[in-house]
Amino acid sequence: MKEKIRQFMIGRYGTDGLNQFLNIASLVLILVYILTRLPLLLYVGVVLLGFCYYRMFSRNISKRTEENYKYYAVKDRIHNKFSGLKDQWDNRRLYHYYRCPQCRQKLRVPRGRGRIQISCPRCGTQFIKKS
C-alpha cells in the first residue's frame, strides 16, 4: 500500500509550510464551528482544506513553490514586526522610541538624558524630544 501511495505522489507537489498552515487553520475553523455553530466557519474551513489538498496533489510544482515562497515572505514580515515590538518592550527601561516627523523612521534614544536634539539618519531632520 505504501508503494502505491509513493508511486501516486511521484511528480506531485506534496506538503510544505503553506499546506501545514492551511491544514491547521482549517481544523481550527472547523473546531470553532463545532462550538459556535456559525456555518460560515465550516464553509471557510472546508474550502481551506480543499485548497490544501489541491496544492498537495498538484503537478505544477513551480507555481506551488512560488506560492510557498510568498507565504514565507509574509510570515517573515509579520514575525519581524512582532519581534521588533518585543525587543522594544524589553528595552523600554533603557530607551525611548520616537518616529521621525518627516520620514516616519523609528528612532531609538537612550533614556535619562533630558531634552535632546534628535537627528534622523535617513532624512537628516532634527527635532527635540525628552529622553
C-alpha positions in Angstrom: 0.0 0.0 0.0 2.8 2.4 0.9 4.4 1.7 -2.5 1.1 2.6 -4.3 0.9 5.8 -2.5 4.5 6.6 -3.2 4.0 5.9 -6.9 0.9 8.1 -6.9 2.8 11.0 -5.4 5.7 10.9 -7.9 5.6 14.2 -9.8 3.2 15.8 -7.4 4.0 18.7 -5.1 3.3 17.2 -1.6 3.3 19.2 1.6 5.1 22.4 2.6 4.8 25.2 5.1 1.8 26.8 3.5 0.0 23.5 3.3 0.6 22.9 7.0 -0.7 26.4 7.8 -3.8 25.8 5.7 -4.4 22.4 7.3 -4.1 23.8 10.8 -6.3 26.8 10.1 -9.0 24.7 8.5 -9.0 22.3 11.5 -9.2 25.3 14.0 -12.1 26.8 12.0 -14.0 23.5 12.0 -13.5 23.1 15.7 -14.7 26.6 16.4 -17.7 25.9 14.2 -18.5 22.9 16.4 -18.5 25.2 19.4 -20.3 28.2 17.9 -22.5 26.6 15.1 -21.7 29.5 12.7 -22.0 27.9 9.3 -19.6 30.4 7.7 -16.7 29.0 9.7 -17.5 25.5 8.4 -17.6 26.6 4.8 -14.3 28.5 5.1 -12.6 25.6 6.9 -13.7 23.1 4.2 -12.6 25.5 1.4 -9.2 25.9 3.1 -8.9 22.1 3.5 -9.8 21.6 -0.2 -7.2 24.1 -1.3 -4.7 22.4 0.9 -5.4 19.0 -0.9 -5.4 20.7 -4.3 -1.9 22.1 -3.6 -0.7 18.8 -2.3 -1.8 16.8 -5.4 -0.8 19.5 -7.9 1.7 18.7 -10.6 2.5 22.4 -11.2 5.5 22.4 -8.8 6.9 25.7 -9.9 3.6 27.5 -9.1 3.2 25.8 -5.7 6.9 26.7 -4.9 6.2 30.3 -5.7 3.1 30.3 -3.5 5.1 28.8 -0.7 7.8 31.5 -1.1 5.2 34.3 -0.9 3.7 32.7 2.2 7.1 32.6 3.9 7.8 36.3 2.9 4.6 37.4 4.5 5.2 35.2 7.5 8.7 36.6 8.0 7.4 40.2 7.7 4.8 39.6 10.4 7.3 37.7 12.6 9.9 40.6 12.2 7.2 43.1 13.1 6.3 41.4 16.3 9.9 40.6 17.1 10.7 44.3 16.8 7.8 45.1 19.1 9.0 42.5 21.6 12.5 44.0 21.6 11.1 47.5 22.0 9.1 46.2 25.0 12.1 44.5 26.5 14.2 47.7 26.2 11.6 50.1 27.4 13.5 51.0 30.5 16.7 51.8 28.7 15.5 53.6 25.6 12.7 55.8 24.2 11.4 55.2 20.7 10.3 58.0 18.5 9.3 58.4 14.9 10.8 61.0 12.7 8.1 63.5 11.8 9.4 63.8 8.2 10.0 60.2 7.0 8.4 58.1 9.9 11.7 56.3 10.5 11.7 54.7 14.0 14.5 56.1 16.2 15.8 54.8 19.5 17.3 57.2 22.0 18.7 56.5 25.5 16.5 57.4 28.5 17.5 59.9 31.2 19.4 62.5 29.1 16.8 65.2 29.4 15.7 67.2 26.4 17.9 66.3 23.4 18.0 67.1 19.8 17.5 64.0 17.7 18.8 63.8 14.1 17.2 61.3 11.8 19.8 59.3 10.0 17.6 58.7 7.0 16.4 62.2 6.1 18.5 64.4 8.3 15.6 66.1 10.0 16.3 67.4 13.5 13.7 67.6 16.3 13.8 68.0 20.0 12.3 65.4 22.4 12.6 64.5 26.1 14.5 61.3 26.6 
